[in-house]
Amino acid sequence: MRSVDVLVIGAGPAGLAAAHAARRAGARVVLLDASAVVGGQFWRHPPAGSSAADSLALQHKWDGFTALRAALTEDPGCEVVTGAQVWAVDRRDAGPPVVHALVGPADGGDRRRRVFEPRALVLATGAHERTLPFPGWDLPGVCTAGAAQAMAKGEGVAVGRRVLVAGTGPFLLPVAAGLIHVGATVAGVVEASSRRRIARGWLPRPHRMRPKDLLAKSAELGGYVRTLAAHRVPYRTGAAVVAAHGEDRVTAVTVARITEDWTPVPGTGRRVEVDAVCVGHGFVPRTELAISAGCALAADGSVRVDDGQRTSVPGVYAAGEITGIGGADLALAEGAAAGRAAAGAAGQTAVGGAVSTAEVARHRAFAARMHRAHGIRPGWTSWVGDSTVVCRCEEVTAGQVRAALAETGTCGLRSLKLSSRVGLGMCQGRTCGRNVEDLLPGPLLDAGRMANRPIAVPVRLGEIATTPTE
Amino acid sequence: MRSSDVVIVGAGIVGAAVARRLVLGGFRVTVLDRGASAGGTSSSGEGNILVSDKGPGAELDLAVLSGRRWTELAAGLRAELGSGFPDLEFEAKGGLVVATTAAGADALLAFASTQRGAGVDARPVTAAEAAELEPDLTPQVAAAVLYPGDAQVQPAVATEALLASARRHGAQVRQGVTVRGGIVSKGRLVGVDTSAGPVHAEHTVVAAGPWSAEVAASLGVRLPVLPRRGTVLVTARMPRRIRHKVYDADYVGAVESAAAALQTSSVVESTAAGTVLIGSSRERRGFDGRIEAAVVGELAGKAMLLFPFLAGVPVMRAYGGFRPYVPDHLPVIGPDPRLPGLWHATGHEGAGIGLAPGTADLIGALMAGEEPEIPAAPYAVTRPSLKEETTG
């Protein structure tokens, strides 16, 4: 058991900023990340010495990242542990939980156990992607937008030669640009929100956005748009991939016009030949560690925090996407606030700038615009047929889930999982959990239950076993 | 307002089995649960239908009766509900209890001998035979006993199947309805007040598992049912390598113990889905549901003593729950003379799935004024061993 002032879990923008701020306030810090390198999904990059193509062109605020990384890795008061999978956190009656990690390559046989007893804990575990199912989405060649981006950024590899990017949100643009950069032909970007909704979401009271933010965002998005235009990539709104076709892998998709609530308009389907399709419908906070730690959640499933990034558990702070999807700028601001506050909780006197609650609030307002413009609409469930697989791990179709619910009459997700096997596979409902809840006709009495994962990542029994004591 | 002959509080396995039995016996039945069906203890265990862990006595009698009923039920429910209903995964796979030390071997063989005296099929097997029954079992076998009468069922599906059958015969199942108190008239309980209004009934059956004490208290009686926490690990799916329910011989001691502190002993088995379930821990800490790394680690370590190959197998999930524990280790079944109209069907600790059909038979016979197949007196709430906890 190792005691530490501030333990930060997750080394994306929020976690790096938190570790940095906690160090500046004088706390001794340990920063854990599951990847081989720090940076998170936003700054995903090949490990040093990798032969992967240079992908710096795909990075944003890279200088900010290298400065943070250098400050932390060269600092003897901060231990950066990569390849560290936190598999369990033990809630304690008072104060932050005990954190159990395994360190080393996940496929290796000799990961080292490390147990931390932090005086303050910052959870910066980020988000995983939300993908809405459609007929054929389980074919090889269909992947998440994030997976495509990770391959482009991390390995310099394209997921296909002719690729369609579909879903919703501004994230689709850098994914498409990344694919172009690594040599793919992008057959189109298909955004589910209509032009009208995008305008209504982003544009009201633009004077409330600081010109600097507006310019920065516009410049970033404008850069992608110029890349797409230069490569004659069609950008379509108010449409969705409603089916993927192919035998052994995807060879084509059907793109259809959809209404404001995302119901496909009959007769508008058009076939597009592709050898890969990337879909992304936003992000879901990765809350399993926060839930195990006892942190209260907000209605949307994110971790509830106050102005100082405090969760409901004393000594536990949260920052970045787990407090609500808001992007890297918000994550950096929240991380800095969380790191300072955590250092304070660990007994250090905060130094440096005042807690940047105003900055956090500004970025949150920006995120709210994004959700208004791109949030998932309920009509999507009408493009899911009875034979559409919803849970890929256990190969459970929407029809099977609906039938199990009708046969048993239960109002409980737990019973439904056990009678249909939906959400019981290796991903433990990360991919399908919310989709299943959306697909059911009535409200559940235990909604959100799939997010409870006491064992946060799969671990081999031998890696966690303790010798029985008699 | 709705009037029923019987209102059952709790839509878990026991409430479901009792509802089906009563509705088939001609009663009008309403089942209430403050949560969802099969949402508590019934979906938090392994689905054990065991005789192997019970010594001669009233619990074994109930287990033997229930085991017989389960075999009939599994076939009957399947026929009644059709192939569209999720599979109960009932499997009469048998249990293999293994001792790995000389002291454990003596205790196991002596225990099995007493069970044989009570009519249980408990067959000592040699280490070589054990290896044939379970090729991946540890070679460190000091003694092993095969119990062909042990079986397994998917407990949540089993609960839903019993409820679905009860519903088809006229029972009403209402989820998300909380009992707030009793309706008493002339010294008799004539129904319950709920979050959805009053429900009148001639008989009220408390089948609320570990929450039964709370429900009973709201009706004005003391009932000594306490939560005893357990944790189960689930591995990734794999080709079946474990054929029976396999326990280390410590399991019997842990079940019968009354200690509050953490105890673990191995219970390892495959499921129809291809996962391996690893139990079991026992701990009395109120309704504290957290799952701790220390418990998980101990379960993993003990399971590896039985099946060394598990060391390399990924565990992907852990779940926990609360067993309804009664200090004298027997369920409470039957009418409560302290409050006419009140019945109990609770306190089965970790054996509720297995004992539910026998419990339902007892309640069904007693409520109809018939002689039950086995004597009901040992399970009465008025039994001497609970005197301290039920009076005052």
HADDOCK unambig.tbl for C-alpha pairs under 7 A between the chains (distance, minus, plus):
assign (segid A and resid 88 and name CA) (segid B and resid 293 and name CA) 6.37 0.50 0.50
assign (segid A and resid 90 and name CA) (segid B and resid 292 and name CA) 5.53 0.50 0.50
assign (segid A and resid 90 and name CA) (segid B and resid 293 and name CA) 6.70 0.50 0.50
assign (segid A and resid 404 and name CA) (segid B and resid 86 and name CA) 6.59 0.50 0.50
assign (segid A and resid 407 and name CA) (segid B and resid 85 and name CA) 6.01 0.50 0.50
assign (segid A and resid 408 and name CA) (segid B and resid 160 and name CA) 5.44 0.50 0.50
assign (segid A and resid 408 and name CA) (segid B and resid 161 and name CA) 6.98 0.50 0.50
assign (segid A and resid 408 and name CA) (segid B and resid 164 and name CA) 6.14 0.50 0.50
assign (segid A and resid 410 and name CA) (segid B and resid 36 and name CA) 6.30 0.50 0.50
assign (segid A and resid 410 and name CA) (segid B and resid 37 and name CA) 5.61 0.50 0.50
assign (segid A and resid 411 and name CA) (segid B and resid 36 and name CA) 5.21 0.50 0.50
assign (segid A and resid 411 and name CA) (segid B and resid 37 and name CA) 6.89 0.50 0.50
assign (segid A and resid 411 and name CA) (segid B and resid 175 and name CA) 6.96 0.50 0.50
assign (segid A and resid 412 and name CA) (segid B and resid 36 and name CA) 4.79 0.50 0.50
assign (segid A and resid 412 and name CA) (segid B and resid 37 and name CA) 6.58 0.50 0.50
assign (segid A and resid 412 and name CA) (segid B and resid 39 and name CA) 6.52 0.50 0.50
assign (segid A and resid 414 and name CA) (segid B and resid 39 and name CA) 6.24 0.50 0.50
assign (segid A and resid 415 and name CA) (segid B and resid 38 and name CA) 5.85 0.50 0.50
assign (segid A and resid 415 and name CA) (segid B and resid 39 and name CA) 6.24 0.50 0.50
assign (segid A and resid 415 and name CA) (segid B and resid 43 and name CA) 6.97 0.50 0.50
assign (segid A and resid 415 and name CA) (segid B and resid 156 and name CA) 5.82 0.50 0.50
assign (segid A and resid 418 and name CA) (segid B and resid 156 and name CA) 6.37 0.50 0.50
assign (segid A and resid 419 and name CA) (segid B and resid 86 and name CA) 5.76 0.50 0.50
assign (segid A and resid 419 and name CA) (segid B and resid 156 and name CA) 6.90 0.50 0.50
assign (segid A and resid 419 and name CA) (segid B and resid 157 and name CA) 5.49 0.50 0.50
assign (segid A and resid 420 and name CA) (segid B and resid 86 and name CA) 6.97 0.50 0.50
assign (segid A and resid 426 and name CA) (segid B and resid 236 and name CA) 6.66 0.50 0.50
assign (segid A and resid 426 and name CA) (segid B and resid 316 and name CA) 6.40 0.50 0.50
assign (segid A and resid 445 and name CA) (segid B and resid 35 and name CA) 6.36 0.50 0.50
assign (segid A and resid 445 and name CA) (segid B and resid 36 and name CA) 6.10 0.50 0.50
assign (segid A and resid 445 and name CA) (segid B and resid 176 and name CA) 6.94 0.50 0.50
assign (segid A and resid 453 and name CA) (segid B and resid 317 and name CA) 6.85 0.50 0.50
assign (segid A and resid 454 and name CA) (segid B and resid 291 and name CA) 6.40 0.50 0.50
assign (segid A and resid 454 and name CA) (segid B and resid 318 and name CA) 6.18 0.50 0.50
assign (segid A and resid 455 and name CA) (segid B and resid 316 and name CA) 6.62 0.50 0.50
assign (segid A and resid 455 and name CA) (segid B and resid 317 and name CA) 5.62 0.50 0.50
assign (segid A and resid 455 and name CA) (segid B and resid 318 and name CA) 6.12 0.50 0.50
assign (segid A and resid 457 and name CA) (segid B and resid 316 and name CA) 6.68 0.50 0.50
assign (segid A and resid 458 and name CA) (segid B and resid 314 and name CA) 5.73 0.50 0.50
assign (segid A and resid 458 and name CA) (segid B and resid 315 and name CA) 5.50 0.50 0.50
assign (segid A and resid 458 and name CA) (segid B and resid 316 and name CA) 4.44 0.50 0.50
assign (segid A and resid 459 and name CA) (segid B and resid 314 and name CA) 5.04 0.50 0.50
assign (segid A and resid 459 and name CA) (segid B and resid 315 and name CA) 5.52 0.50 0.50
assign (segid A and resid 459 and name CA) (segid B and resid 316 and name CA) 6.82 0.50 0.50
assign (segid A and resid 460 and name CA) (segid B and resid 311 and name CA) 6.38 0.50 0.50
assign (segid A and resid 460 and name CA) (segid B and resid 312 and name CA) 5.44 0.50 0.50
assign (segid A and resid 460 and name CA) (segid B and resid 313 and name CA) 5.12 0.50 0.50
assign (segid A and resid 460 and name CA) (segid B and resid 314 and name CA) 3.96 0.50 0.50
assign (segid A and resid 460 and name CA) (segid B and resid 315 and name CA) 5.84 0.50 0.50
assign (segid A and resid 461 and name CA) (segid B and resid 300 and name CA) 5.49 0.50 0.50
assign (segid A and resid 461 and name CA) (segid B and resid 310 and name CA) 6.41 0.50 0.50
assign (segid A and resid 461 and name CA) (segid B and resid 311 and name CA) 4.89 0.50 0.50
assign (segid A and resid 461 and name CA) (segid B and resid 312 and name CA) 6.33 0.50 0.50
assign (segid A and resid 461 and name CA) (segid B and resid 313 and name CA) 5.99 0.50 0.50
assign (segid A and resid 461 and name CA) (segid B and resid 314 and name CA) 6.08 0.50 0.50
assign (segid A and resid 461 and name CA) (segid B and resid 315 and name CA) 6.23 0.50 0.50
assign (segid A and resid 462 and name CA) (segid B and resid 311 and name CA) 3.97 0.50 0.50
assign (segid A and resid 462 and name CA) (segid B and resid 312 and name CA) 6.05 0.50 0.50
assign (segid A and resid 464 and name CA) (segid B and resid 297 and name CA) 5.22 0.50 0.50
assign (segid A and resid 465 and name CA) (segid B and resid 297 and name CA) 4.21 0.50 0.50
assign (segid A and resid 465 and name CA) (segid B and resid 298 and name CA) 6.01 0.50 0.50
assign (segid A and resid 465 and name CA) (segid B and resid 300 and name CA) 4.82 0.50 0.50
assign (segid A and resid 465 and name CA) (segid B and resid 301 and name CA) 4.40 0.50 0.50
assign (segid A and resid 466 and name CA) (segid B and resid 297 and name CA) 4.95 0.50 0.50
assign (segid A and resid 466 and name CA) (segid B and resid 298 and name CA) 5.20 0.50 0.50
assign (segid A and resid 466 and name CA) (segid B and resid 301 and name CA) 5.21 0.50 0.50
assign (segid A and resid 467 and name CA) (segid B and resid 298 and name CA) 6.86 0.50 0.50
assign (segid A and resid 467 and name CA) (segid B and resid 301 and name CA) 5.60 0.50 0.50
assign (segid A and resid 468 and name CA) (segid B and resid 298 and name CA) 6.09 0.50 0.50
assign (segid A and resid 468 and name CA) (segid B and resid 301 and name CA) 6.21 0.50 0.50
assign (segid A and resid 468 and name CA) (segid B and resid 302 and name CA) 6.28 0.50 0.50
